[in-house]
């Protein structure tokens, strides 16, 4: 006689098969991953998320089928209706079944706890964020691996600590999964992301404002597009902090995050590229100054109705881990490190001519880069090519590699799609506010004086450098004679379209 006649139904049987099969697969894959040390994200995804999901469906089907079957049996029976099943532990068969069920429940709860723990770590891993949706996340993941934050996990910046933001990130992730499956995501991914956690709760866990930063010397090397790839160096004293450390945030670039000061602004279409209004508040004195841009007038009612943004780290360091360099920048870096030989005549000029093209996919781009450079030397410098074939081909490979790390045609990602605000060479950057245009009612301006942030202590070609003392500055000299045009226009007006 069957102790549980209600279990004799197809829903329960199918549920038992689904649960048993998925449990068996979980055990087998777990053994494989443990024995062969296969700690891959996709395998872990199946072991701790996908298969347990199907296992849970099967386990739900077992009692569901029994409940449906029991209701049908009650309707067909004249016996007194009982609303709940009766467990008689004096009955040996029911006692045995109860012990088995209890033991299985304890084991299941243990495995569920362990699986949930592993699933949590998988969903928090860099590989999960960067490789699960390969096409969509390829640009971000590649740039991240070559960034200063390559040893910082994605969630430390994008989620941070605390349960509330973890839940928010997973709810947001559900929509991202849906967008990826249905291919409704934008190409490129739109920025800025307005739902990111405030920088003071993530960035400042390491880069806290009370930590004063010393001034640094920064030397940049550029290569010109002439026949010998001429070098041009510029040495900058970066005023990251004050001249005297005791002054804290009273001087230097990081004055903007002085805890005693609050900077708020409004940008056109909330894109943070074109700033239309700035408010400065001194928290110690209560002084408030409003700066307006006459080129983009905004009324008081619009200011009151707008959601102004309080300036923080991300307003300047907007590409801390996902920065895409322009062709001149990544080419100069490759030539500086020797990956591209500076002895090859017209190498930069030739590379810039092909890299200015728009490519439909990466394979086509790599092929066209190689063909364009090789064909140039075969046709215009055939003797040099014949004598230096390996050198040229190695340099071409380096250019292709640099291109692959910074440009992603499938997602339409290029350096100008995501401008870097930390500078002002190829984007407005600092000049979004520091442009001598923003003026207060009293006539006070947000100055365009570059010496507030850095001074030039050396510049010129190697062997012909100009130098000055650390407390003085040289007037900027453009590597190519353009007269005084550099004084009258922003750098980005030319450099954004140089190549």
Buried (B, 14 or more C-beta within 10 A) or exposed (E): EEEBEBBEBEBBBBBBEBBEBBBEBBEEBBEEBEEEEEEEBBBBBBBBBBBBEBBBEBBEBBBBBBBBBBEEBBEEEEEEEEEEEEEEEEEEEBEEBBEEEEEEEEEBEEBEEEBEEBBEEBBBBBBBBBBBBEEBBBBBBBBBEEBEBEEBEBBBBBBBEEEEBBEBBEEBEEEBEEBBEEEEBEBBBEBBEEEBBEBBBBBBEEBEBEEBBEBEEEEBEBBBBEEEBBBBBBBBBBBBBBEEEEEBBEBBBBBBBBEEBBBBBBBBEEEBBEBBBBBBBEEEEEEEBBBBBEEBEBEEEEBEEBEBBEBBBBBBBBBBBBBBBBBBBBBBBBBBEEBBBBEBBBBBBBBBBBBEEEBEEBEEBBEBBBEBBBEBBBEEBEEBBEEBEEBBBEBBBBBBBBBBBBBBBBBBBBBEBBBBBBBBBBBBBBBBBBBEBBBBEEEEEBEBEBEBBBBBBBBBEEEEEEEBEEEEBBEEEBBEEEEEEBEEEBBBEBBBEEB
